Amino acid sequence: MKPIIAAIISSAVVLGCAHTEATKAPVEIGAKLDERAYADLVGKNTQHSVQYEGFYNKFEIYATFLNSETQTAILQKKSEVFLWDQKQAQTEREKVFQENSNQTKFAISFFTPSIKLNDLAKGNSIWKIYLEAGGQRYEGKATKSSSKLEDVRALFPTHNRWSTAYEIVFKVPLSAIEKSPVTFIITSTQGSASLKF
């Protein structure tokens, strides 16, 4: 009986150590923000438009400019949620820096009542997306998010279950436009919206 008790105690000690390792504080990438401060920061970098034809909703969009400030807050939030260690945090941060060196991103939450028109990521989509900055216009490429609704909502509080999450990439370095006013444009036969940041 005594060897069994010793084995149980030994297992408990090992599990206790593993639990302590798993609950270490996340690595700080940026300032730690509570839920309200995080939502306020993302909200500050988000613009909204809804287009109607009479009482009929043609489309609705929330666009979040993934500038340096927003990206740092998102990385910090992910570090806290996923308990990244120093190596993982550094890898994720370097990946973002590398992407920013040749592109600018927006996260959008897009709704249109016609499912067949919610096709921003398709080559034959009726929608065109542009970014105007510094007197130049750049065409955007949309990628539909594969993340779960709950994960998208945790990062972008304006997203809802009736909308589709997309990432829009423009081939212009973030540093080239981040400090100047930019306009995000979405347009089609269903209407258009110009969102100023």
Residue pairs with C-beta under 8 A, 6 or more apart in sequence:
22 83
23 83
24 83
24 85
26 79
26 80
26 82
26 83
26 84
26 89
27 79
27 84
27 85
27 86
27 88
27 89
28 76
28 79
29 72
29 75
29 76
29 79
29 89
29 92
29 93
30 72
30 73
30 75
30 76
31 72
31 73
31 76
32 76
32 80
33 41
33 73
33 76
33 77
38 73
38 77
39 157
41 69
41 70
41 73
42 64
42 70
42 73
42 155
42 156
42 157
42 158
43 157
43 158
45 64
45 65
45 66
45 67
45 69
45 70
45 197
46 62
46 63
46 64
46 65
46 156
46 158
47 62
47 63
47 184
47 195
47 196
47 197
48 60
48 61
48 62
48 63
48 158
48 195
49 60
49 61
49 193
49 195
50 57
50 59
50 60
50 61
51 57
51 58
51 59
51 60
51 190
51 191
51 192
51 193
52 58
53 191
56 113
57 111
57 113
58 112
58 113
58 190
58 191
59 110
59 111
59 112
59 117
59 190
59 191
59 193
60 110
60 111
60 112
60 163
61 108
61 109
61 110
61 111
61 186
61 193
61 195
62 108
62 109
62 156
62 158
62 159
62 163
63 106
63 107
63 108
63 168
63 184
63 186
63 195
64 70
64 106
64 107
64 108
64 156
64 158
65 106
65 182
65 184
65 197
66 74
66 104
66 105
66 106
66 107
67 174
67 178
68 100
68 174
68 178
71 96
71 100
74 155
75 89
75 92
75 93
75 96
77 154
77 155
78 84
78 92
78 155
79 89
79 92
81 154
82 88
84 92
99 105
100 173
100 174
100 175
101 173
101 174
101 175
102 171
102 173
103 169
103 170
103 171
103 172
103 173
103 174
104 131
104 138
104 169
104 170
104 172
104 173
104 174
104 177
104 178
105 167
105 168
105 169
105 170
105 174
106 131
106 140
106 167
106 168
106 170
106 184
107 155
107 156
107 165
107 166
107 167
107 168
108 142
108 165
108 166
108 167
108 168
109 152
109 156
109 158
109 159
109 160
109 163
109 164
109 165
110 118
110 120
110 163
110 164
110 165
110 166
111 118
111 160
111 162
111 163
111 164
112 118
112 190
117 126
117 127
117 188
117 190
118 164
119 125
119 126
119 127
120 127
120 129
120 142
120 144
120 164
120 166
120 168
121 142
121 143
121 144
121 166
125 142
126 188
126 189
126 190
127 142
127 186
127 187
127 188
128 139
128 185
128 186
128 187
128 188
129 139
129 140
129 142
129 168
129 184
129 185
129 186
129 187
130 137
130 138
130 139
130 140
130 184
130 185
130 187
131 137
131 138
131 140
131 170
131 172
131 177
131 182
131 183
131 184
131 185
132 138
132 182
132 183
132 185
133 172
133 176
133 177
133 180
133 181
133 182
133 183
134 176
134 177
134 180
136 172
138 170
138 171
138 172
139 170
140 168
140 169
140 170
141 168
141 169
141 170
142 166
142 167
142 168
143 166
143 167
143 168
143 169
144 164
144 165
144 166
145 152
145 164
145 165
145 166
145 167
147 165
149 159
149 161
152 159
152 165
153 159
153 160
156 165
159 165
168 184
181 196
181 197
182 196
182 197
183 194
183 195
183 196
183 197
184 194
184 195
184 196
184 197
185 192
185 193
185 194
185 195
186 192
186 193
187 193
